[in-house]
């Protein structure tokens, strides 16, 4: 369902997200990274963030599940964006940073613990990991997309599925897109 949405609406989604100013969120994340660090943009969508990190001098790997989004992101970033899902992640201790901006929210709640573990495995010890979810609690469908919303309590409960990561910071923000009024739960995680 969600994949079909992005396949059929890739250009519209790209156009609506590619120029959103995410610099305040980038700063929260990148201050934990050394120059030239290796970063994974997991569920990269338009490639906006992968491009920004690449331009900052980081080594960036990016993937998305939608072949249409992969094509647009590859063209936008100049990077070799991979088509894969979170379930396909099999890297071990490979990344200094992982960026999951508005991407994990499409994973069904019952699959999230497994996905969290796969991504935790890909993160180096002491690595930093940014995640964001629409603020709320529970699963819903909207406009042909599946969402798993999180609040502070449900997110802390989710993280109990892996002992390797802990919350560095947890905060709420307003949607960065001017026409949207949604609240987002943001988290920076570190790997022990």
Secondary structure, DSSP 8 states (H G I E B T S, - for coil): -HHHHHHHSHHHHHHHHTT---HHHHHHHHTTS-TT-EEEEET-TTSHHHHHHHHTT-EEEEEES-HHHHHHHHHHH-S--EE--GGG----S-EEEEEESS-GGGS-HHHHHHHHHHHHHHEEEEEEEEEEEEBSSEEEEETTEEEEEB-HHHHHHHHTT-SSEEEEEEEEEE-SSTT---EEEEEEEEE-
